[in-house]
Amino acid sequence: MIEMGTGSSAVHSYVSRPEGDIRGGVIVIHEAWGLVGQIRSVADRFAEQGYLAVAPDLLGENGITDDVATELGEQLFNPDPEQRHAAQPKLRALMSPFRSPDFSAQASARVSSCFEYLESSPGVHGQIGVVGFCMGGTFALSLAVQEPRLKACVSFYGRADYSVAELAAIRCPVLAFYGDQDTDLVETLPDLGAAMTEAGIDFTADVYPGTGHAFFNDTNRFAYDSDAADDAWARTLEFLAQSLSQDR
């Protein structure tokens, strides 16, 4: 864990370094549970593929632990409605930082600090991508809108509430993954795809049948789908290999 950035944009981040040559940098942005072990393991998996991986702790102030995140995540995805209902007060308490009008701006600034860290890191050569999950998928898309130097964006079940004019600022290809049971996001996907096309963005969206939100999170036995997760991981690595190998 090291600190990146200064002032309000300072953020403690987990850094995972490849053993050999660096083929690029990847920012890994966590779900609403914060920088838990599952996200750190994803960063390690990217490092095993040769990427210098940085995972910012955007919710370090909420003090959530891996055990709490696992328990609450399972309650929310549990088929028992009583379990889901019992989780709601805990979820509201966890989500309270998001209600601050300053949270989104501060989180975006912290992600940008990670980008600048990678930009100045030896061996990265400006080949930087971002991969985010749920809340992190939303901030991954936000970085793509804000940072013209970004070379690749992968969003797992994230939101993109932007106009066509705002999307037109994106300068990199975008790959997005969804589960078809995640109805709130899937129902808005045709409009997002049309807006991306109108904005001239190289946008690919894959929707996995029979899966829902958080299908990539292997610590959640109710949400995890190994087939979808394995395929999305392979697609992500292929996408990054192509996108981060240009202009070197």
DRENMARBA-677571 format. One line per 10 residues: number of its first residue (from 1); their letters; for each residue x, y, z of N, C-alpha, C. Coordinates in steps of 0.2 Angstrom, whole numbers. Layout:
# residues N
NUM> A> X:Y:Z:X:Y:Z:X:Y:Z  ...
***
This chain:
# residues 248
1> MIEMGTGSSA> 4:-6:0:0:0:0:4:6:0  3:11:-5:7:17:-5:2:23:-6  4:29:-4:-1:35:-5:1:38:-12  -4:40:-16:-3:43:-22:-7:49:-22  -4:55:-25:-8:61:-25:-7:65:-19  -9:71:-19:-9:76:-13:-15:79:-12  -16:81:-6:-22:85:-4:-28:81:-4  -33:83:-6:-40:80:-7:-40:74:-12  -35:74:-16:-34:69:-21:-30:63:-19  -27:64:-13:-22:58:-10:-26:52:-9
11> VHSYVSRPEG> -23:46:-11:-27:40:-10:-22:34:-8  -23:30:-3:-19:24:-2:-21:19:-7  -16:16:-10:-18:11:-16:-13:5:-15  -16:0:-17:-13:-7:-17:-9:-7:-24  -3:-9:-24:1:-9:-30:4:-16:-31  3:-19:-36:5:-26:-38:9:-26:-44  16:-28:-43:21:-27:-49:22:-34:-52  23:-34:-58:25:-40:-62:32:-42:-60  34:-48:-61:40:-50:-59:45:-48:-65  43:-48:-71:47:-47:-77:46:-40:-80
21> DIRGGVIVIH> 46:-40:-86:45:-33:-90:38:-31:-89  37:-24:-89:30:-21:-88:28:-20:-95  22:-23:-96:18:-22:-103:13:-16:-103  12:-13:-97:8:-7:-97:5:-7:-90  1:-2:-89:-2:-1:-82:-10:-2:-82  -12:-4:-76:-20:-5:-76:-22:-3:-69  -27:2:-69:-30:4:-63:-36:-1:-62  -37:-4:-56:-42:-8:-54:-46:-5:-49  -53:-4:-50:-57:0:-46:-62:-4:-43  -63:-4:-36:-67:-9:-33:-74:-7:-33
31> EAWGLVGQIR> -78:-12:-30:-85:-12:-29:-87:-7:-23  -93:-7:-22:-95:-3:-16:-93:-5:-9  -90:-11:-9:-87:-14:-3:-80:-11:-1  -77:-8:-6:-70:-5:-4:-65:-10:-7  -59:-8:-5:-53:-12:-7:-52:-18:-3  -56:-23:-4:-56:-29:0:-51:-34:-4  -50:-40:-1:-45:-45:-3:-47:-47:-10  -53:-48:-12:-55:-50:-19:-52:-45:-24  -53:-39:-23:-50:-34:-28:-43:-34:-28  -40:-35:-22:-32:-35:-22:-30:-41:-26
41> SVADRFAEQG> -34:-47:-26:-32:-53:-29:-33:-52:-37  -38:-48:-39:-38:-46:-46:-32:-42:-48  -30:-37:-44:-24:-33:-46:-18:-38:-47  -18:-43:-42:-12:-48:-43:-12:-52:-49  -18:-54:-51:-19:-57:-57:-17:-53:-63  -18:-47:-63:-16:-43:-69:-8:-42:-69  -5:-42:-63:2:-42:-62:5:-48:-65  2:-54:-64:4:-60:-66:4:-60:-74  0:-56:-77:0:-55:-84:5:-50:-87  9:-47:-82:14:-42:-84:12:-35:-84
51> YLAVAPDLLG> 6:-33:-81:4:-26:-80:6:-24:-73  8:-18:-72:9:-14:-66:2:-12:-64  -1:-15:-59:-8:-14:-57:-9:-10:-50  -13:-5:-51:-14:-1:-45:-22:-1:-43  -23:-2:-37:-30:-2:-35:-31:3:-29  -35:8:-31:-36:13:-25:-41:12:-20  -40:14:-14:-45:13:-9:-49:19:-9  -55:19:-13:-59:25:-13:-64:26:-7  -64:21:-3:-69:21:3:-65:19:9  -59:21:10:-54:19:15:-57:22:22
61> ENGITDDVAT> -61:27:21:-64:30:27:-70:26:31  -73:22:27:-78:18:30:-77:12:34  -70:10:34:-68:5:38:-71:-2:37  -74:-4:32:-77:-10:31:-71:-15:30  -73:-21:33:-68:-27:32:-70:-32:27  -65:-36:25:-67:-42:21:-73:-46:23  -73:-48:30:-78:-52:32:-85:-48:32  -85:-42:34:-91:-38:33:-94:-38:26  -89:-36:21:-91:-36:14:-94:-42:12  -91:-48:14:-93:-55:11:-100:-56:14
71> ELGEQLFNPD> -101:-55:21:-107:-56:24:-113:-52:21  -112:-46:20:-117:-41:18:-118:-43:10  -113:-44:6:-114:-46:-1:-118:-52:-1  -117:-57:3:-121:-63:2:-128:-62:4  -129:-58:9:-136:-56:12:-140:-53:6  -137:-48:3:-140:-45:-3:-142:-49:-9  -138:-54:-10:-139:-58:-16:-143:-65:-14  -144:-66:-7:-147:-72:-5:-154:-73:-8  -156:-79:-10:-163:-80:-12:-168:-79:-7  -167:-79:-1:-171:-78:5:-173:-71:6
81> PEQRHAAQPK> -179:-69:5:-181:-62:5:-180:-59:12  -180:-63:17:-179:-60:24:-172:-58:25  -167:-62:22:-160:-61:22:-159:-54:18  -162:-53:13:-161:-47:9:-164:-41:13  -169:-42:16:-172:-36:20:-168:-35:26  -165:-40:29:-161:-38:35:-154:-35:33  -152:-35:27:-146:-32:24:-147:-24:23  -153:-22:22:-154:-16:20:-152:-10:24  -153:-11:31:-150:-5:35:-142:-5:35  -139:-11:34:-132:-11:34:-130:-8:27
91> LRALMSPFRS> -134:-9:22:-132:-7:15:-133:1:15  -138:4:19:-139:11:19:-133:14:22  -131:11:28:-125:14:32:-119:14:27  -118:8:24:-112:8:19:-112:13:14  -118:14:11:-119:19:5:-119:26:7  -119:28:14:-119:35:16:-114:39:13  -108:37:12:-103:42:9:-105:44:2  -108:39:-1:-110:41:-8:-115:47:-9  -118:48:-3:-123:53:-4:-120:60:-3  -114:60:-1:-111:67:-1:-110:70:-8
101> PDFSAQASAR> -112:76:-9:-111:79:-16:-103:80:-18  -99:79:-13:-92:79:-15:-89:73:-16  -92:67:-15:-89:60:-15:-87:59:-22  -91:60:-27:-90:58:-34:-84:62:-36  -83:69:-35:-78:73:-37:-71:70:-34  -72:69:-27:-66:67:-24:-63:60:-26  -68:55:-27:-66:49:-30:-63:49:-37  -66:53:-41:-63:54:-48:-56:57:-47  -55:62:-43:-48:65:-42:-43:60:-40  -46:55:-35:-41:50:-33:-39:45:-38
111> VSSCFEYLES> -44:43:-42:-43:39:-48:-38:42:-53  -38:49:-54:-34:52:-58:-27:52:-55  -26:52:-48:-20:52:-45:-16:45:-47  -20:40:-47:-18:33:-49:-15:33:-56  -19:37:-60:-17:37:-67:-10:41:-68  -9:46:-64:-3:50:-65:3:46:-62  1:42:-57:6:37:-54:9:32:-60  4:29:-63:6:25:-68:9:28:-74  7:34:-76:10:38:-81:17:39:-80  19:40:-74:26:42:-72:30:36:-70
121> SPGVHGQIGV> 27:30:-71:31:24:-69:35:21:-74  41:19:-73:46:17:-78:43:10:-81  43:9:-87:41:3:-91:34:4:-93  30:8:-91:23:9:-93:22:12:-100  26:17:-101:26:20:-107:19:23:-110  15:25:-105:9:28:-107:4:23:-109  5:17:-108:0:12:-110:-4:10:-104  -9:14:-103:-13:13:-96:-21:11:-98  -23:6:-94:-30:5:-95:-33:5:-88  -40:5:-88:-44:5:-82:-49:-1:-82
131> VGFCMGGTFA> -50:-4:-76:-55:-10:-76:-58:-9:-69  -65:-8:-69:-69:-7:-63:-75:-11:-63  -77:-12:-57:-83:-17:-55:-88:-13:-51  -94:-13:-54:-100:-10:-51:-99:-3:-50  -98:0:-44:-96:7:-43:-90:8:-46  -85:4:-46:-79:5:-50:-80:5:-57  -84:1:-60:-86:1:-67:-88:8:-69  -92:11:-65:-95:18:-66:-89:23:-66  -84:22:-61:-79:27:-61:-74:25:-67  -73:19:-69:-69:18:-75:-72:21:-81
141> LSLAVQEPRL> -78:21:-82:-81:25:-88:-80:33:-87  -80:35:-80:-79:42:-79:-72:44:-81  -67:40:-79:-60:41:-81:-60:42:-89  -63:37:-92:-62:37:-99:-65:44:-102  -70:46:-99:-73:53:-102:-68:59:-100  -65:58:-94:-61:64:-92:-53:64:-94  -51:58:-96:-44:57:-97:-42:55:-104  -40:60:-109:-39:58:-116:-33:53:-117  -29:53:-112:-23:49:-113:-24:41:-111  -30:40:-108:-32:33:-107:-32:29:-113
151> KACVSFYGRA> -29:23:-113:-29:18:-119:-34:13:-119  -37:11:-113:-42:6:-113:-47:7:-107  -53:5:-108:-58:5:-102:-62:-1:-102  -62:-5:-97:-66:-10:-96:-71:-9:-90  -77:-10:-91:-82:-8:-86:-86:-15:-84  -86:-17:-78:-90:-23:-76:-96:-20:-73  -102:-21:-76:-109:-18:-73:-108:-11:-70  -106:-7:-74:-105:0:-72:-111:5:-76  -112:11:-73:-116:15:-76:-113:21:-80  -116:23:-85:-113:29:-89:-118:34:-91
161> DYSVAELAAI> -120:38:-86:-125:43:-87:-122:50:-90  -121:49:-96:-117:55:-100:-121:56:-106  -121:62:-108:-124:64:-115:-119:62:-120  -122:62:-126:-118:61:-132:-111:65:-133  -112:72:-131:-107:76:-132:-101:75:-126  -104:72:-120:-99:70:-115:-95:64:-117  -99:59:-120:-96:53:-122:-91:54:-128  -92:59:-132:-87:60:-137:-80:62:-135  -79:64:-129:-73:65:-126:-68:59:-125  -72:53:-125:-68:47:-124:-63:46:-130
171> RCPVLAFYGD> -57:44:-129:-52:43:-134:-49:36:-134  -53:31:-131:-50:24:-131:-56:20:-132  -55:13:-134:-60:8:-134:-63:7:-127  -69:5:-127:-73:3:-121:-76:-4:-122  -75:-8:-117:-78:-15:-116:-82:-15:-110  -88:-17:-111:-92:-18:-105:-96:-24:-104  -96:-27:-98:-99:-33:-96:-105:-32:-92  -111:-36:-93:-117:-36:-89:-119:-43:-89  -124:-44:-83:-127:-51:-83:-135:-49:-85  -138:-53:-89:-145:-52:-91:-150:-51:-86
181> QDTDLVETLP> -148:-54:-80:-153:-53:-74:-152:-46:-70  -147:-42:-72:-146:-36:-69:-150:-31:-73  -157:-31:-72:-162:-28:-76:-161:-20:-77  -159:-17:-71:-159:-10:-72:-154:-7:-77  -148:-11:-77:-143:-9:-82:-144:-12:-89  -147:-18:-89:-148:-21:-96:-153:-17:-100  -158:-15:-96:-164:-11:-99:-161:-4:-102  -156:-1:-99:-154:5:-102:-148:4:-107  -146:-2:-108:-140:-4:-112:-141:-2:-120  -147:-3:-122:-148:-1:-129:-147:7:-130
191> DLGAAMTEAG> -149:11:-126:-148:18:-126:-141:20:-125  -138:17:-121:-130:18:-120:-127:16:-126  -128:10:-129:-125:8:-135:-126:13:-141  -132:16:-142:-134:20:-147:-130:27:-146  -130:29:-140:-126:35:-138:-119:35:-140  -116:29:-138:-109:28:-139:-108:28:-147  -112:25:-151:-111:24:-158:-112:32:-161  -117:35:-158:-117:42:-161:-111:46:-159  -108:45:-153:-102:49:-151:-96:46:-155  -96:41:-159:-91:38:-162:-86:34:-158
201> IDFTADVYPG> -88:31:-153:-84:27:-148:-84:20:-150  -78:17:-150:-77:10:-151:-80:6:-145  -86:4:-145:-89:2:-139:-92:-5:-140  -90:-10:-135:-92:-17:-136:-96:-19:-129  -102:-21:-129:-105:-24:-123:-107:-31:-124  -105:-35:-119:-107:-42:-119:-111:-43:-113  -117:-46:-114:-122:-48:-109:-122:-56:-108  -121:-58:-102:-121:-65:-101:-128:-68:-99  -130:-73:-102:-137:-75:-100:-137:-79:-93  -142:-78:-90:-143:-82:-83:-138:-79:-78
211> TGHAFFNDTN> -135:-74:-78:-131:-71:-73:-134:-64:-71  -132:-62:-65:-134:-55:-63:-128:-51:-61  -130:-46:-57:-125:-41:-55:-119:-45:-51  -113:-43:-51:-107:-45:-47:-105:-52:-49  -107:-54:-55:-105:-61:-57:-98:-63:-57  -94:-58:-57:-86:-59:-57:-83:-60:-50  -87:-58:-45:-85:-58:-38:-85:-65:-35  -79:-69:-35:-79:-76:-33:-80:-77:-26  -80:-71:-22:-81:-72:-15:-89:-72:-13  -93:-71:-18:-100:-71:-17:-103:-77:-20
221> RFAYDSDAAD> -105:-82:-16:-107:-88:-19:-114:-88:-22  -118:-83:-21:-125:-82:-24:-124:-78:-30  -119:-74:-31:-119:-70:-37:-114:-72:-42  -108:-76:-40:-103:-78:-44:-105:-83:-49  -103:-82:-56:-104:-87:-61:-97:-88:-64  -95:-94:-63:-88:-96:-65:-87:-95:-73  -92:-98:-77:-92:-98:-84:-91:-91:-87  -96:-86:-84:-96:-79:-86:-90:-76:-84  -88:-77:-78:-82:-74:-75:-75:-76:-79  -75:-82:-81:-69:-84:-85:-69:-82:-92
231> DAWARTLEFL> -75:-81:-95:-75:-79:-102:-73:-71:-102  -76:-68:-97:-75:-60:-96:-68:-59:-95  -65:-63:-91:-57:-62:-89:-53:-63:-96  -55:-68:-99:-51:-69:-106:-52:-64:-111  -58:-61:-111:-60:-56:-115:-56:-49:-113  -56:-48:-107:-52:-42:-104:-45:-43:-106  -42:-48:-105:-35:-49:-106:-33:-48:-114  -38:-51:-118:-37:-50:-125:-37:-42:-127  -42:-39:-124:-44:-32:-125:-38:-28:-123  -35:-29:-117:-30:-25:-115:-23:-26:-119
241> AQSLSQDR> -22:-33:-121:-16:-34:-125:-16:-30:-131  -22:-30:-134:-23:-26:-141:-23:-19:-140  -26:-16:-134:-27:-9:-133:-20:-6:-131  -17:-9:-127:-11:-7:-123:-4:-8:-127  -5:-11:-133:1:-13:-137:2:-8:-142  -2:-3:-143:-2:2:-148:3:8:-147  6:11:-152:10:17:-151:16:16:-146  18:10:-145:24:10:-140:30:11:-144
***
